């Protein structure tokens, strides 16, 4: 009878240990999912900031170079961009993050206008100088 009691005790201890390990693994996975979505959002924000700053700085450079100036830049736009509006010397980018909907504005020192589609991926953006404004278009 003693052998059977020891076998049952070993089995019970094994089940308790496996249950504890399973709970710890589930907690670690849950925490890693929360952190990974935060990291993805930070990467997306960095990409959007690089996109906007590159366009604004290029537009200012072309404007100060004079009327026939033109430049084509390659820049990356991440996923989940809702709209890109260019008006009143601003580029306003609306996007979805895991925390919700947000807008980012990039202000230019020079008058800008144009259309940039919100589709993600690598974009060739043509920035050309007109008489008193900058035209921004995707080619």
C-alpha positions in Angstrom: 0.0 0.0 0.0 2.9 2.3 0.7 4.2 2.1 -2.9 0.9 3.1 -4.3 0.7 6.2 -2.0 4.2 7.3 -3.1 3.3 6.9 -6.7 0.2 9.0 -6.2 2.1 11.6 -4.3 4.7 11.8 -7.2 2.0 12.1 -9.8 0.2 14.9 -7.8 3.5 16.8 -7.4 4.2 16.5 -11.1 0.7 17.9 -11.9 1.2 20.8 -9.5 4.6 21.6 -11.0 3.4 21.4 -14.6 0.4 23.6 -13.6 2.7 26.2 -12.1 5.0 26.2 -15.1 2.0 26.5 -17.5 0.7 29.6 -15.6 4.2 31.2 -15.6 4.5 30.6 -19.4 1.1 32.1 -20.1 2.0 35.2 -18.0 5.3 35.6 -19.9 3.5 35.4 -23.2 0.9 37.9 -22.2 3.5 40.4 -21.0 5.5 39.9 -24.2 2.4 40.6 -26.4 1.7 43.8 -24.6 5.3 45.0 -25.0 5.5 43.9 -28.6 2.5 46.0 -29.6 4.1 49.0 -27.9 7.4 48.5 -29.7 5.5 48.2 -33.0 3.8 51.5 -32.3 7.1 53.2 -31.6 8.6 51.9 -34.8 5.6 53.1 -36.7 5.9 56.6 -35.1 9.6 56.8 -36.0 8.9 55.8 -39.6 6.1 58.5 -39.9 8.4 61.1 -38.3 11.2 60.3 -40.7 8.7 60.4 -43.6 7.3 63.9 -42.7 10.6 65.4 -41.7 12.3 64.2 -44.9 9.6 65.7 -47.1 9.5 69.1 -45.2 13.3 69.5 -45.2 13.5 68.6 -48.9 10.6 71.0 -49.7 12.4 73.8 -47.9 15.7 73.1 -49.6 14.0 73.0 -53.1 12.1 76.3 -52.4 15.2 78.2 -51.4 17.0 76.8 -54.5 14.7 78.6 -56.8 11.9 78.0 -59.4 13.2 75.3 -61.8 14.5 73.2 -58.9 13.1 69.7 -58.5 14.1 66.6 -56.4 12.8 63.1 -56.1 13.3 61.4 -52.8 12.6 57.8 -51.7 10.9 57.4 -48.4 9.0 54.7 -46.5 5.4 55.0 -45.2 4.3 52.4 -42.7 0.9 50.5 -42.6 -2.3 51.8 -41.1 -2.1 55.3 -42.4 -5.6 56.7 -42.7 -5.0 60.1 -44.5 -2.2 62.4 -45.5 -3.4 66.0 -45.9 -1.1 68.8 -47.2 -2.5 72.3 -46.6 -1.6 75.6 -44.9 2.1 74.8 -44.9 1.5 71.6 -43.0 1.5 67.9 -43.7 -1.0 66.1 -41.4 -0.8 62.4 -41.2 -3.6 60.4 -39.5 -2.8 56.8 -38.5 -4.0 54.0 -36.3 -1.9 52.6 -33.5 -2.6 49.9 -31.0 -3.6 52.6 -28.5 -6.0 54.2 -31.0 -6.2 56.9 -33.7 -3.7 59.7 -33.8 -2.6 62.7 -35.9 0.9 64.0 -36.5 1.5 67.4 -38.1 4.7 68.6 -39.8 5.0 72.3 -40.3 6.9 73.8 -43.2 8.5 77.2 -43.4 7.5 77.4 -47.1 4.2 77.2 -48.9 3.5 73.6 -49.9 0.7 71.8 -51.7 0.2 68.4 -53.3 -1.2 64.9 -52.9 0.4 61.8 -51.2 -1.6 58.6 -51.2 -1.8 56.9 -47.8 -0.8 53.4 -49.1 2.1 51.9 -47.3 5.5 51.0 -48.7 8.4 52.7 -50.4 7.4 55.9 -52.2 9.1 58.1 -54.7 8.1 61.6 -53.8 8.7 64.4 -56.4 9.2 67.8 -54.9 9.3 70.7 -57.3 9.5 74.5 -57.0 6.8 76.7 -58.6 6.7 80.5 -58.5 5.8 80.9 -54.9 5.0 77.4 -53.7 6.3 73.8 -53.6 4.4 71.0 -55.3 4.6 67.5 -53.7 3.5 64.5 -55.7 4.1 60.7 -55.7 5.6 59.4 -58.9 
